[in-house]
């Protein structure tokens, strides 16, 4: 297993798009990237939309985002996240024909549309890109894994023979505790089941007494995790 070191990042980007934020960042000490790596990549990405409906992207339009290399060197590119292919497509121009695939390296932090992503290969966590939803401390993170899968249409008769397959979206959440990943649901009842039985009654009481709501902003789940870490 790779030897990872945790690095704290607090970076100020002087533009109207990005503001100062704190990030935790796993990286491989022996792995570095050249700052001009975009120009050194020779192959542009090919997006074959195939015979299906739905978008493979989290957001299809290109947006200015920031890549933070090796814990400090920040560079701005046009980017989008192709969830289906599990790749970040980026370019120095706002032109899809010039897009290239960002190398899948754990020492690159991606800031895009107000969210932070990182490619992780760590412990029992499934390898891939993750949204860093919350950094609790140097050892504990809340991660979101975005997924898209093509569901094939079953050809039963001539009526549906022309129907296209569909892309379905889903997500999984993980609480990363000192390299140990625990899958957890952003749900009032189901979230508690991720924790040891010895803590579940206390957590259920906490949710009830504090009227914790589990919405898409993850604030309820974050509050529950903060409570769990005090037990």
Order of alpha helices (4+ residues) and beta strands (2+ residues): beta-beta-alpha-beta-beta-beta-beta-beta-beta-beta-beta-beta-beta-beta-alpha-alpha
